[in-house]
Amino acid sequence: MEKQYTLAEKVVQQQLDAYNQGNLEAFANCYAEDVLMYNFPENEAQLEGKKRLEEIYQTIFAKSPNLHCELRNRIVLDNQIIDHESITGMADKPTFEAVAIYRVSGDKITHCWFMYPDGE
């Protein structure tokens, strides 16, 4: 029997797939126009708005053609998805672990929090 995904999980998986393909348009289309991104546990947004997301990730994708995110574990809690990720191929940080917490409304990611090991 095929696993049934929630809408929130589908959107988060779509953005992960697009990230791994370096497909900026497909990646950005998973996010709300007013998306907010934070570095956990800070309460101040590090990124505000889809336009800014596109600017930042266009540079990341261009500088890191071998960028890849491997999903280590996923927790789904209604419209919130928590992913443990292993990222490789980043130009300035070749390998690192992260936890990403996504909040989804409808079919768009509205908020993200990123957690990195101490010192990262």
N, C-alpha and C positions, 0 to 999 in steps of 0.2 A: 504494500500500500504506500502511495506517495505521500510525503509529509505535506501537511496543509500549513501554509505560512499566513501570518496575519498581514494586513496591509502595511503596518508599521515595519515589520520585518522585511517585507518585499522591497520597500523603498530604501531601507538601509543596505540591503544586499545589492540593489541596483547601483547605489552610489559606490559601494566597495568594488563591484565589477568594473564600473567606469573608471574609478581611480586606478585600478590595475591595468587598464587599457590605455591610460593617459588621455582619455576622451573627456576633454573639458566640458563640452556642451552637455553630454549625457550626465556627467558628474554634477554640474551646476543645476541641471533641471530637477534634481532630487531635493533641492533646497528651496525654502520659502524666500520671497523677496526680502523679508526683514529678518533673515536668519541671524542668530547671535552665537558666537563661539567663545568659549572661556577656557583658560587653563585652570584646572581644578587644583586647589580649592578656592582660588580667587573669585571674587564676585564681580570683577570688572571685565566687561567684554573685550576680548583681544581682536575680534573681528565683528563688524556690524554690516549686514546687508549682503545680498547676493552679488551685487556689482563688485564689491571689495573681495569677496570670495573668489570670483572669476579672475580678478587681477592677481591675487596671491597664488592661486593654483596654476594659472597659466605659466608663471615664472617657475614654480616647483616642477611642473611636468616638463618644461623646456630644459631645465638644468639637470633633471634626473630621469633620463630615458629608460633606465632599468628599475625604476621604482616599482615596488611590489609590497602589498600588505597581505600577510597570511593570517587568517582568522584562527585563533587558538581556541577560543571559547565564546559562546554567546548566551546571554540571559535575556529572555523576553518577558517583560512585565507590562501587559496592555500596550500602551503607546510609547513605552520607553524600552530602548534596546541598549544593553551593555555588552560591548565587545572587548575582548582581550586580543590585542593585535601584535604581530611581529612584523616590523617594517624593515625592508632592505632596499638598497639602491638609492638612498637619498644622497645627493651630492655632498652635503656638508656633515652628514651623520650616517655612515654606511649601514649600520644595523642598530635597531633599538626596539624596545618593548613599550607598549602604551595601552591604556584603557580608554576607550571612547564611550561616552554615554550620549545617546541620541534621544531627543524628544520629538515625536512626530505628531502632526496635526493634519488630518485628512491624508493626502498622499505626498506631503512635503515634510522635510526635516526642518524644524523651527529653532531648535537649540542643540548645541553640542558642548560637552565638557571633555577636555583631554587631560589625562592623568599620566605622568611620567615617573619613572623611578627617581629617587632623590638624586639631585645633582645633574639631572638631564636638562 
